[in-house]
Amino acid sequence: MLIHTRDLVKIYRMGGGEVRALDGVNVDIDAGEFVAVMGPSGSGKSTFMNVLGCLDRPTSGEYVLKEKKISDLTGDELASVRNRSIGFVFQQFNLLARTPAVENVELPLVYAGLPKKQRIEKARAMLDRVGLGERAHHHPAQLSGGQQQRVAIARALVTEPLLILADEPTGALDSRTSLEIMALFQELNRHGMTVVLVTHEPDVARFARRIIAFRDGKVVQDERSEALAAA
């Protein structure tokens, strides 16, 4: 088992009151799964993603990532897990505008302390993997939205993480390009990558093999189904 949560609670204190963003969440995700996390605004899906990504700590409960009890780690240890074990893909790509694609992709390896030559080799290999090897020296402004998201996915893959966490990765893309990106996620999953994707769009969630739905901080649906083929 890759991800294990038990009685996960996250409380935000606001204006003298409190908001229970997660309310006793129990979820297990095996290595190699493709999971879509859904729910309306304020349902807890983004908070759940932040906890899985070690971007936020639960107020109480347990989160275990590949036998490592994440809820017990220090800030520096959490940063190490984020860098080495988790690849992030965001809606707005989060690329450095004045930096070519290959250098955007190699950035996590800079933090990991790899030598320059090794970083470039790995970054080029990841760009090839997402079909953008010939665009290695293009800047984000010279790339389409779909190409920028492919660069972001290559950046997420370059550390060879345990899982990819994708937060509304098709939200800034048109329908055709969204299909291309979902096809890429499906291909990565077929080759063994664990993908957890947050989306509010049912049409996007259908490309995953499992859908977990949140409402009011609780899991209200957890179903496996045959994934729709994106391409």
WOGICOR-V227512 format. One record per residue. D_LAST is the distance of its C-alpha to the last C-alpha in Angstrom with 2 decimals. Layout:
d_last=D_LAST
d_last=D_LAST
This chain:
d_last=28.97
d_last=27.61
d_last=28.38
d_last=31.35
d_last=32.94
d_last=36.08
d_last=37.91
d_last=36.22
d_last=38.09
d_last=37.84
d_last=40.58
d_last=41.00
d_last=44.55
d_last=44.81
d_last=47.96
d_last=50.05
d_last=47.49
d_last=44.47
d_last=40.83
d_last=39.30
d_last=35.70
d_last=34.97
d_last=37.16
d_last=37.14
d_last=33.49
d_last=32.84
d_last=29.35
d_last=28.42
d_last=25.10
d_last=24.69
d_last=23.36
d_last=19.73
d_last=18.81
d_last=16.08
d_last=18.16
d_last=17.93
d_last=21.45
d_last=22.28
d_last=25.49
d_last=27.44
d_last=29.28
d_last=32.02
d_last=30.57
d_last=30.66
d_last=26.98
d_last=27.55
d_last=30.80
d_last=29.15
d_last=26.64
d_last=29.64
d_last=31.54
d_last=28.76
d_last=28.48
d_last=32.28
d_last=32.63
d_last=34.94
d_last=37.27
d_last=37.63
d_last=41.03
d_last=41.35
d_last=39.48
d_last=37.73
d_last=34.54
d_last=33.95
d_last=31.26
d_last=31.30
d_last=34.96
d_last=36.03
d_last=37.64
d_last=36.22
d_last=38.54
d_last=41.52
d_last=40.50
d_last=42.31
d_last=40.78
d_last=40.65
d_last=39.07
d_last=36.36
d_last=35.66
d_last=35.38
d_last=32.85
d_last=30.75
d_last=30.88
d_last=30.40
d_last=28.36
d_last=26.01
d_last=23.42
d_last=23.12
d_last=20.49
d_last=21.88
d_last=21.04
d_last=23.27
d_last=22.27
d_last=25.98
d_last=26.27
d_last=29.75
d_last=30.10
d_last=32.61
d_last=30.98
d_last=28.62
d_last=25.20
d_last=26.55
d_last=29.40
d_last=27.27
d_last=25.29
d_last=28.55
d_last=30.27
d_last=29.83
d_last=31.37
d_last=34.36
d_last=35.07
d_last=34.67
d_last=37.36
d_last=35.66
d_last=37.40
d_last=36.08
d_last=35.16
d_last=33.14
d_last=31.37
d_last=30.33
d_last=29.16
d_last=26.95
d_last=25.63
d_last=24.78
d_last=23.03
d_last=20.80
d_last=20.05
d_last=19.13
d_last=16.82
d_last=14.80
d_last=15.05
d_last=18.13
d_last=20.98
d_last=22.45
d_last=22.73
d_last=24.81
d_last=27.85
d_last=26.39
d_last=27.52
d_last=25.33
d_last=26.82
d_last=25.57
d_last=21.90
d_last=19.51
d_last=18.59
d_last=15.11
d_last=16.94
d_last=19.59
d_last=17.31
d_last=16.00
d_last=19.72
d_last=20.39
d_last=17.89
d_last=19.58
d_last=22.86
d_last=21.96
d_last=21.17
d_last=24.20
d_last=26.69
d_last=24.72
d_last=24.90
d_last=24.91
d_last=22.31
d_last=20.27
d_last=21.38
d_last=19.24
d_last=21.18
d_last=19.32
d_last=17.03
d_last=15.30
d_last=18.71
d_last=19.64
d_last=16.45
d_last=15.52
d_last=12.76
d_last=10.50
d_last=11.30
d_last=10.92
d_last=7.21
d_last=7.30
d_last=9.88
d_last=8.49
d_last=5.70
d_last=9.06
d_last=11.01
d_last=9.22
d_last=9.82
d_last=13.29
d_last=13.92
d_last=13.25
d_last=15.86
d_last=18.24
d_last=18.11
d_last=19.24
d_last=17.55
d_last=19.45
d_last=18.09
d_last=20.40
d_last=19.25
d_last=21.08
d_last=18.11
d_last=17.32
d_last=13.98
d_last=12.98
d_last=14.87
d_last=12.99
d_last=10.19
d_last=13.22
d_last=15.12
d_last=18.39
d_last=19.74
d_last=23.18
d_last=24.90
d_last=28.04
d_last=30.93
d_last=34.31
d_last=33.63
d_last=32.91
d_last=29.98
d_last=29.82
d_last=26.66
d_last=25.05
d_last=22.70
d_last=20.20
d_last=17.60
d_last=14.59
d_last=11.57
d_last=9.00
d_last=5.52
d_last=3.78
d_last=0.00
